[in-house]
């Protein structure tokens, strides 16, 4: 029996594709519940290439490898793969509300249809949340602070005069802020 699950991700297709096919991203979203996680992922994204994800309970009580071979890759559109004697297809369809990601897969006899659909849907929902969080974090420009740490620049700090916001480079801004703060301390 073939099963289908889907989700819509409000992000550009390039970002959705990258998050679905990058091992570091896969380790962040590939779990059906909060008490499971993916500890290792490998991807050889080409027809005939292998993939593998090690999924484990966070308490260490159990785990398994989800592995297979890619049988068809159409960049930004479709991924097909075989895992054991089963097959799956992942479709990426851009639309006005984002990218619809649809997984169609062969069921297996060990778990009920509802469990299988629920598990795959939960993983796709985690995927959508992961991409949304990455998109949200990428929207604000990053700047270096005076002390060298990276921070999100959203609002002008109250102690910083507006003229410093017009600086052409981050280093120039840092120098101006440091000078301004030094003058305030010595006055």
N, C-alpha and C positions, 0 to 999 in steps of 0.2 A: 504494500500500500504506500502511496506517495503522500507526504504531508507537506503543508506550506505554512510558513510564518512570515511576517513582514513588519517593518517599522519605517517611519519616515524621519530622516535626519536633516535638520535645517542647517546645512553647510554646503559649500561647493563640492562638486563631484571629486575633484582632485584630493581634497582633504579627507573625504569619506573613504575613498579608495586607499589612500596612504594609511589611514588608521586601521583599515581592515586587513592590510597586507604587511604591516611592519611588526616584527616580533615584540619590540618594546611596548607598542600600543596594545597588541593582543594580550600581553600579560596583565594589562590594566583593565580590560573589559570582559575577558573570556571566563565568565563564571555564571552559573545559573542562580546562585544565592550568595548571601554575604558570608556564609561560613565555609565557602570554597574559594579557591584562587588558582591561577595558573602560574606555576613556578618557573617554567621554561617554555620557550616557543622558538621554533625554527621555521623559516620559509625560504624555499627555492622557487620563486614565482616564475615558472616557465612550464610549458607543456612537458610532462615527464618528470618535473621537479617534485621533490618531496616536501611535506610539511608535517609538523608535529607540535602538539601542545601537551604539556604535563599538567594535569588538573589534579589538585589534592584538597582534601578537607583541611581547614586551617588548624585543627587539633591533631593532625597527623594520623588519624585513624584509618584513612583509606586514600587511594589515589588511582589514577589510570592515565594512559597515554591515548590521546586522540590523534591518529596519524593517518596519512594517506598520500596519494599521488595526484597532482594536477593533470587533468586530461584535456582541458581547453581554457585558454586565457584570452579574453578580449578586453584590453585595458580600458578601464573606466566603465565597462558595460557588463561583463560576465566572467564568472569563475566556475569551472566545473571540476569536480574531483571524485575519485573513488577512494573509499575507505573500507577495507575488507571486501566483502561481496556486495557492498552497498554503494550508492552514488548520491551526489548532491550537486545542486546548481545554485549559485548565488547571483542574482540579477541586481544591477544598479541602474535605476531609472530616474534621471533628473526631472523635476517638475516644478511648478510655481511655489510650492511650499517646502522644497528641499529635494533630497534624494531618497527615493523609496528603495529600500534594500529588502529583497525577497529571497528567502531560502526555501528551496524545494528539496526534499530528501526522502530516501527510502526508510520506512519504519523498520524496527527490529522486534523480535518476538519476546524479549525479556521483560520490557516495560510496557505499560498500557499506552494507548494512543494519546490519551490526555496527558500523561506524564512526559512523553516525548515532545509533544507540542508545547507544553508548558515550559519545559527546560530550554528548548531551542528559542522560544519567544523571550524568556527571561534573559538569555544571553544577548539576543538582538536588542532588547530594551537597554541592557547595560552598555552595549556598543553605542547606541544613540546618545545616552547620557554622557559617555566618555567623550564623544566627538563634540557635543554641545559645550561641555566644560572646557575642552581645548580651544574651541572657537571663541568662547567668551574671554578666556585668558589672553588670547592673541590679539584682541581688539585694541587694548590700551598700549600706547607706545611705551617702550622701556627706556629708562635713562639711568645713568650712573649717579649715585648720590656723592656728596662731598667725601664721604667716608669709604667709597669704593664698593658699596653693596648695590645690587640691582634692585630697583623698586619700580612699581607701576606708577606712572605719572598720570594722575587724574585731575587733581586740583592743585593750584599754586599754594605752597605753604604760606601761612599768614605772615611769617617774618621776612619773606622774600619780596622785595620791591618788584613792581611790574617790569621795570627796565631790564631786569635779569632774564625775563622770559623771552626777550627778543634776541638773545645771543644766538649766533649761527651754529655753534657746535657745543657738544656736551662738555668738552674740556674747558671751553671758554666760560660756560655757565658755572662749572665747578670752581674755576679760578675766581670769578666774580663773587660768587657766594662766599667762598673762603675769605676773601679780602673784606667783604662786607661784615661777616661775622667777627673777624679779627678786629675791625675798627670798633664794633659795638662792645667787645670785651675790654678793649684798652681805654675806652672813653670813660 
